């Protein structure tokens, strides 16, 4: 093969590479435009009060993933339908929607201000979790009783009085007690209502602001050190299982 032939082959390869790169770039531009068009059209239809966080291609052709707050929806290319459901990859059994939801609900543990929480240490305290709780929440009381079974754990409890004015009063009295953690346990487990002062400085407003920022709308809500969120009165077996996965 002479030098001219080699040059022609090289030029052909370079031309093919440039064309391929151009097609990839153009495809990306088209996809971006399409996603923006879907978002714009869908936003018009659902109204300005419901803000769309993002629209992106889903693993299914012609179906788009729509993020509204911390919720996952799907829509078609014409924004005619809004679909609420789960996409599961059959080959692997992976629940794509569930994974996306978990990622949306995740926080950074370092974003928690531990000084704004009640602190309970059992055993060596090596395992950590944070709980957002309302003192008048029945499920929170159930969870607190279950948590007594855990050993070698540090529990940070953030009081967020979201249920009633009495919740705010009890939260203040618990925080202002000589031993806030004991006052909390006395009420949640033993039914001994807090009765002390309620005019001390508390972190309740900061806790409520944090809850609003991160979409914590119900109690109890548990967070682990990897940022994952478990809503509701989670079973101790599930908490232990999660702790094991963090090792």
Secondary structure, DSSP 8 states (H G I E B T S, - for coil): --HHHHHHHHHHHHHHHHHHHHHHHHHHHHHHHHHHHHHHHHHHHH-TTS---EEEE-SSTTEEEEEETTEEEEEETTS--EE-S--EETTTTEEHHHHHHHHHH---GGGS-GGGSEEEEETT--EEEEEEE-TT-HHHHHHHHHHTT--SEEEEEEE---S-HHHHHHHHHHHHSTTHHHHHHHHHTT-----S---S--SHHHHHHHHHHTT--SS-EEEETT--EEESS--HHHHHHHHHHT-
